[in-house]
Amino acid sequence: MTAMAEPEVGRARVRKEDERLITGRTRWTDNITLPGMVHMALLRSPTAHARITAMDTSAAKEMPGVIAVYTGDDLDPGGEVGMPNAWPITPDQKTPRRPMLAQGTVNFAGEAVAAVIARSAAEAEDALAEIDVDYEDLPVVLGLDNAVADGAPLVHEDMGTNKSAEWIFDSSQAGSGGDVQQAISSSDVVVTRRFRQQRLVPAFMEPRSVVVDPTAPQLTMWSATQVPHILKTMVAMTLGLPEHHVRVIAPDVGGGFGGKLAVTPEECAAVVVAQKLGKPVKWTESRSETMVSAHHGRDQMQDITISASRDGTITGLKVDLLADMGAYLGIVGGGVPVLGAFMFNAIYKIPAYRFSCTTVFTNTTLTDAYRGAGRPEATFAIERIMDELAAELGMDPMQLREKNWIAHDEFPYTTVSTLTYDSGNYEAATAKAMQLFDYDGLRREQAERRDRGDRVQLGIGISTFTEMCGLAPSRVLGSLDYGAGGWEHAAIRMLPTGKVEVVTGASPHGQGHETAWSQIVADQLGVGFDDIEILHGDTQSSHKGLDTYGSRSLTVGGIAVVKAAEKVIAKARKVAAHLMEASEDDLEFADGKFTVRGTDTSTAIQDIALAVFAAHDLPDGVEPTLDSEAVFDPENFSFPHGTHLCATEVDTETGQVRLRSYVCVDDIGKVINPLIVEGQMHGGLAQGIAQALYEEAVYDEFGTLTSGTFADYLVPSAMDLPSFTTDRTETAATSNPLGVKGVGEAGTIASTPAVVNAVVDAVRHRGVNDIEMPLSPMRVWRAVHKGDTAAGGPGAEAGGGLGSIDSAHGGAQ
Amino acid sequence: MIPAPFDYVAPSTVDEAVRALADAGEDAKVLAGGQSLLPVLRMRLAAPTTVVDLGKIGELKGVRDEGDAVVIGAMTTHYDVQRDPLVHDHALLLARATDTVADPQVRHRGTFGGSLAHADPAGDLLAPALALDAEMVIQGTGGRRTVSAAEFFQDFFTTSLAPEDILVEVRVPKHTGWTAHYEKFNRVAQAWSMVAVAATVRAEGGTVAEARIGLTNMASIPVRATAVEQALVGRSADAETIRAAAEHAAEGTSPTVDGNADVEYRQHLAKVLTGRAVEAAMAG
């Protein structure tokens, strides 16, 4: 009798990769030094919109160490190369060409206009100042409303409009629900709001960096990217290179948050320059360059209308978005707000829904995927307006949610936006969260503080969120005109000594794939956690993959690993049966051993690996390998959900907001490694809270980014955040064999509305029913100051409408 | 983020440093810890021809007792100021303000004199220096001279230091037995002060015998809230008196406008925070 080994899945393993990542003793792209390598520095436009009338690079070419200076025309004389947009959201989408270096015009401040190549990075940067560029200013287009106004100046003159595309979903046309106008016009209560999703900077820790070595027939590119596989294919297509002559390596990558889901002008320019010079080229950006030229996130104007009957039953939801794309479309581009289209209805049963989104160009840095990508924006809007609807109805905001959410016995549930949620239990997560939070106790304290007019008011914010992640079923992506599939690849190599190499197409940039995949494979194959090595991020060893974004690694890539392991076992079973002279049907596989049922005859998988390596005694027709690969294409998204509760203290004299407590109970299905989940939640919460309270990319009227350093772009530290109370319920996903759901974006998606709801709740009685993000102390103070009846504000009537009528008559609180 | 090329000089005495600055002319910069200068160099907002590093001059470091004053060497780090018993006993306000400066890494490298000479109006040590009537001992080509804090701070990032001058030390008159509080207001813990109030008081019983109040970031230079001081002295420090006195806090201020605060809000904050600072200082 042998005891079953303790399963690896579910253990809070410290991550394998931590030591090298935390100490920095690893191979970052910028650490790579090749013989004969030269350095590239980029001159960036100081102006947001201008015609380049002249450029003189002669003085720069004479600077010490300078090897070459290139303009846009030097790199691309035909003006044919444009960075890819892989998601044209409509057939008539307007997609301006985004060159490697500006040609003719610059369209945002920070756009690269010339490249200096020098023997050292310092010499390259010194020479930038010697390039003389004449700019003839063009009118600067800033702000969504301005950009779509009649007669607005144009970002791209030749397009004739600042609108890129309009994408519409209407439940009455899709057959998934009723007509929203009809619903709104026939409802008792209608609440309308305009919410602004401010622009954010992804703020990954490692700046972008690329090294290109052109000295072999197969060109090698190292890049600090989330997407080496996509990059390989896209660089080949964009620059017209044979794909088999391109190898891309993402070595250890220091964060991305979507900001490195990109195919950049800098990467392509480095390839062209390296080929021209026949020498390896390195480009590493400064933080100042990251801020102005790496893509930003969010930046939407959301007009949202919700209607309900008097008892709080939601009857309709209408959303009209303007989404600021910046000057160009990135690789996902307009697809970001479109992803949100499916999430505005959230966890609620909504009978009629209409969504429209217009993507708009302005003279700003482009926007693209940023942690959550469309789903945080949608979640914010619906969770904020649920609170406003509750106030209007005079209902407790949690009761309103309960009244409308999908009950646990109604799954699988097809929503008004046509997704089928496979599983969920909103009641269970909410009950646990309410208890951990002491909801009733905090409501009592809130009432006491209000009664005594305390300088510090308490507010409670709710966010009962869900999201679609695990991107994505390829057929769904196809129906949305996305330019690729959503599958993932894995391979397992059984080595002669019994050790295991696992190849994954999901390229990590800090998530902990090496640990989690090792845990999965250890259980699947019954080999030791430390006997497994995870190979990733190099298109030569990992030849297939679709990389890491959209909380897809585990739910898609992890399942591919399971499928590959199953194939290894199936192959090994044949050999084991042969070696033990038993029938395959009589073999049981557990703990890494095949045992003949009812006997103590067994063979370990490591022994089979060695026997297969020797290949001296294999059954007829069996290939001498256990190695296997698998590609998994999910049939559905995964739908993590959770209940987040936030208590804020608002100092009404200064407007300062302090997070008093934050409780979240998330349901992400089965958990592989609770420690990694905890890390994802904490980081995600910090990022979502940062949107609510701190971060904003601000442009002045000239299109200059005024929040261009971390002195002005306020990323919070642990000092600014409370101790989070995180907990889980576990409702297994039915859409994959592990029962797992994504967790990488959950905290970011859920937390922003919880915080804003809490702040508004704290001062609603002071005449406040919304505050624009980020909720800076000045904005909060001013909202309170203006809301007071003495200042002509609505004061305690801010609850508005029916709610205040009910309160006045002693009705529901 | 690579600075433009510059010559680097690291003298070992103040005399050498002054000479090095005089030799280098107007395009020289003094490196006194580097917590502000290095970012400026890296972003190429400044491109001095010569950087004179004071870090190797031993005589500029340390705190000593000179009878009626505590004398702090200009190159004493924030960390050393923070934990110095003389500063704690005789210039508590300065210790309290230094506690709030940036983070431990910065406090181990940044220096008291560097911070004053940089004269960032959002810097946390200017207002305490002004409130405590500190005197700056300056050495230039013509020898040493002493300048009051009120004369020293002239404008945004501008002091009475001539290009070849070195701030040698700061004489802080002893405020023995005074209680103090530095009320700092910012959006995230490691950000600069939007507004801050430096308050130190000498109480006799429940009465304010003396009060010194300085405001951070309420003008291009630190501001002394004299009207508040006058409204407090000789009164019992009850909540109403403090509130009424703090109403004078914005008098004579001319704060800047930035994304975090406009003039109205900064002046409002100055009043609220002054009340809180005095209350906390009175409470010890």
Contacts between the chains, C-beta under 8 A, distances in Angstrom:
chain1	res1	chain2	res2	distance
A	121	B	2	6.3
A	122	B	2	4.8
A	122	B	5	7.8
A	125	B	2	4.8
A	126	B	2	8.0
A	126	B	4	6.5
A	126	B	5	6.8
A	129	B	4	7.9
A	286	B	1	3.9
A	286	B	2	7.9
A	286	B	42	7.8
A	287	B	1	6.4
A	288	B	1	6.7
A	288	B	43	6.1
A	653	B	272	4.9
A	654	B	185	6.7
A	654	B	269	6.2
A	654	B	272	5.7
A	654	B	273	7.7
A	656	B	185	7.3
A	693	B	187	7.9
A	694	B	187	6.3
A	694	B	188	6.0
A	696	B	259	7.9
A	698	B	259	5.8
A	706	B	259	6.7
A	707	B	259	7.2
A	709	B	39	7.9
A	709	B	43	7.7
A	711	B	191	7.3
A	711	B	192	7.1
A	712	B	259	6.9
A	714	B	187	5.5
A	714	B	188	4.9
A	714	B	191	6.2
A	715	B	188	7.6
A	716	B	188	5.2
A	717	B	188	6.7
A	717	B	189	6.0
A	717	B	190	6.1
A	719	B	188	7.5
A	719	B	189	3.5
A	719	B	190	7.1
A	720	B	188	4.9
A	720	B	189	5.5
A	776	B	187	6.4
A	776	B	260	6.3
A	777	B	185	7.6
A	777	B	187	6.7
A	777	B	194	7.8
A	777	B	260	7.8
A	778	B	260	6.5
A	778	B	261	5.4
A	778	B	262	7.1
A	778	B	265	4.7
A	781	B	265	6.5
A	781	B	268	7.4
A	782	B	265	7.2
